[in-house]
Amino acid sequence: MLKLLSSSSCLQNRVHSLAPNSIRTGSAGSTAPFLRVLSSLTGFTGRNRNLGCRAFFCSDASDGSEPVAEAEVKEAESGAEAKPSSAIVSTNPRPEDYLTVIALPLPHRPLFPGFYMPIFVKDPKLMAALQDSRKRQAPYAGAFLLKDEPGTDPSFVSGSETDKNIYDLKGKELFNRLHEVGTLAQISSIQGDQVILIGHRRLRITEMVSEEPLTVKVDHLKDKPYNKDDDVIKATSFEVISTLRDVLKTSSLWRDHVQTYTQHIGDFNFPRLADFGAAISGANKLQCQEVLEELDVYKRLKLTLELVKKEIEITKIQESIAKAIEEKISGEQRRYLLNEQLKAIKKELGLETDDKTALSAKFRERLEPNREKCPPHVLQVIEEELTKLQLLEASSSEFNVTRNYLDWLTALPWGNFSDENFDVLHAQKILDEDHYGLTDVKERILEFIAVGKLRGTSQGKIICLSGPPGVGKTSIGRSIARALNRKFFRFSVGGLADVAEIKGHRRTYIGAMPGKMVQCLKNVGTANPLVLIDEIDKLGRGHAGDPASALLELLDPEQNANFLDHYLDVPIDLSKVLFVCTANVVEMIPNPLLDRMEVISIAGYITDEKMHIARDYLEKSTRESCGIKPEQVEVTEAALLALIENYCRESGVRNLQKQIEKIYRKIALKLVRQGVSGENEATEPNEAEVEQVIRVVQNTDDSKIQSGVESVEGNSHDQEIESSLESDTIKDAKESENINEKEATKTVEKVLVDKENLSDFVGKPVFHAERIFDRTPIGVVMGLAWTAMGGSTLYIETSQVEQGDGKGALILTGQLGDVMKESAQIAHTVARAILLKEEPDSTYFANTKLHLHVPAGATPKDGPSAGCTMITSMLSLAMNKPVKKDLAMTGEVTLTGKILPIGGVKEKTIAARRGEVKTIIFPSANRRDYDELASNVKEGLNVHFVEEYRQIFGIAFGDDQNSEK
């Protein structure tokens, strides 16, 4: 819409007589009919005719600049010459004498004669040309509407994008994008990069003169001659005025436009009326441009009439929308008032209680089943809060806090315990059904059940399962809960950095909630669940406190009988809860917290155990989840063994499960592509199908008989037809029976997965043999290491750099940690001492610069257990003797040559078997750890237990070194 720009002083002193000479029908003192209609439209009278005001309008509705229209005072009776207006500058020569003008593009709407429009000029050359024209008393330019870019919808282009496109257009490209018909515009003022234009007359571009700035030759257009007394034109103009009057009744914006438009440039005639209606309408730019290009007055009035009629329709739609919204709002308010009155009436009649009474009744009803088991101090708090609830207003914030508090207090299972299972055999069966191996964990759970059976009641315990990922720590927790007949609840504390997650928030905070333990009790509905706290070794610590310290109270058997949550603020008995925690690295758990837990280590699975797990658990569940029947697929033992050895060497079985799922997904795709459905056995036809076949055969018989009767007469012919039909029916039945037999005997082609085609399902092998050397060279020894993923073998290599008097030194590489670097220095000293005992005259270490490297340099390594391996590697190089074949060792060494115990015996043993090691050297202090291992883990290994390094020296460099056994 166009925005009116006129000062209020001009509005107060405007002339209300608008009778132009071209429309006047009576005497000079009379009022023309057109004027009377327009006067009734604007609400003005004929007084103050001697004072006039000229107003101009901006077509940019978003512009907020001040009005530029000014009053031009004149004396009608004396015929005095009017004072010059500041809006239209008197120029010499006249506007119609300008045949070459600067072309200005208009992005949004065309400029109509008699209206003003501000535009922004970003081109400095164009701005300089406009300023120069204004200084030369020739402040005129051509304003032309910009055409839409080809292939774009102008309704989906934002104003900022359009302006940006205009600034990029120059010269010939801009000339081709301009509409031919535009407006001769007077440059009223220039403020910064804003230029105020006032339209005068229509122009048509004939040719381009120059490109920068774009200058064009124009022809001044005039309206086609028309009959001022034509009844059709008069009727059309009056219809335009009548439509404008209808719009004014509902649109205050249009009313402001018309009330200020009291006198236009020159005579107020029919063409000006058409321009006025199109200019202030909300039509799009193409429709306005069509009005601007139309020189036939009657057609222009018709186009304007269409535009203002559309405004009437838009106004009606606006009114209907506003009415619908108003009715909706009033209807909701009326319903709310009626509901409130209904509540008040029911309350007076005793038919309904208020919200507070209903809430209190609900809380008391919820508490009633456990009232006898509920502790007295909790009952006292609940009664106090219920009394407090009755005294609070329902609209107060304290009411909501109290209601939520009572909701949590009454929802907890005070004294409500589930019946536990004390049958050891039943529990053993459940644990074996879900997990293979894990003997230590199962034995500890059975001990827990046995103690509970002898005592007649069970107590809560805190058990921590530690081990590498994928060994079943989390899943065993659910099986334990099922074996004990307890409810199961799991929450992870990995990355937890807020104490409130454990202890709850204070009730004074907005959105306060209890801690995880209270939420657990509400969810499970019993006071003795099994709570699995996952990833307890990955606790965080932030500005909100230390969650590890908050867990001390929760996991302390002496304290959790009176666990205090910040939200509930009443003691809760958690002594019956069985806590099971999981961790990958026990060393990451804070010592005070670790001291409160009973740690059960779960080492990785060996190959035999993985074979059992894959065959008895993983393959079965995966086959069922993929919808494949056992007779459709066969995975050989060799394929499973190759899958474990070459693809899934980690300690757990999570990756093994992923690979098995990958195999069965490819098998399912292969079966579907072969056209094998889920039901491969042929089914017998049902009764409906049999009846349908019989019906078709009977219809066929009837049709054949009928045709036979019509064509042949006599009983003999009928008998022949019947016999032929019977033979055809029997033949069809035999054919269908043969088809059914073929379908029934059709066998499904079984998919076989063996070692040879395993790579077709899971790709190339990921792992290869861990043995780098078939025969261990001089200076190289295999060691055993422990990682969070399980055990691993690693080689330690020592090489001679240079030799000379006093050049003894040691270089270390392989991304070693500080502890491992210290072990290397100790190993260098011990190896030097041992060599002097064996060869007193040797000066090898004193005069030789050695380089010790641990392969896989991208992997960080640390720990003291490689000390004996480093010594052996240095001595092998110094004595020029390789160590015994298939030998691996581990152990920390002191400066005096003593061997200290190490950790991860099972993981390192599994790694040794995977590396095809035959002989292992362990510290003597780890003999008991090794003896507790399962027999299948130790099978085929020759283990030596040593207390000092001289024993290792005899084993590593014996007479049978590198000999086949």
Secondary structure, DSSP 8 states (H G I E B T S, - for coil): --EEE--HHHHHT-------TTT--S-TTS--HHHHHHHHHHT--S--TTEEE--EEES-TT--------EEE--TTTT------SSS---SS-GGG--EEEEEEESS----TT-EEEEE---HHHHHHHHHHHHTT--EEEEEEB---TT--GGGS-HHHHHHHHHH--HHHHHHTB-SEEEEEEEEEEETTEEEEEEEEEEEEEEEEETTTTEEEEEE-------TT-HHHHHHHHHHHHHHHHHHHH-HHHHHHHHH----SS---HHHHHHHHHHHS---HHHHHHHHH---HHHHHHHHHHHHHHHHHHHHHHHHHHHHHHHHHHHHHHHHHHHHHHHHHHHHHTS---HHHHHHHHHHHHHGGGTTTS-HHHHHHHHHHHHHHHHS-TTSHHHHHHHHHHHHHHHS-TT--------HHHHHHHHHHH-S--HHHHHHHHHHHHHHHHHSS----EEEEE-STTSSHHHHHHHHHHHHT--EEEEE-TT---THHHH---TTSTT----HHHHHHHHH-SSS-EEEEE-GGG---BTTB-HHHHHHHHT-TTTGGGEE-TTT-SEE--TT-EEEEEES-GGGS-HHHHTTSEEEE-----HHHHHHHIIIIIHHHHHHHTT--GGGEEE-HHHHHHHHHHH--SSSSHHHHHHHHHHHHHHHHHHHHTT--S--S-----HHHHHHHHHHHHHHHHHHHHHHHHH--SHHHHHHHHHHHHHHHHHHHHHHHHHHHHHHH-----EEE-TTTTHHHH-S-S---S-S-SS--TTEEEEEEEETTEEEEEEEEEEEEEE-TT--EEEEESSB-HHHHHHHHHHHHHHHHHHHHH-TT--HHHHEEEEEE-S-TTS-B--STTHHHHHHHHHHHHHT----TTEEE--EE-TT-BEE--S-HHHHHHHHHHTT--EEEEEGGGHHHHHTS-HHHHTT-EEEEESBHHHHHHHHT-TTTT---
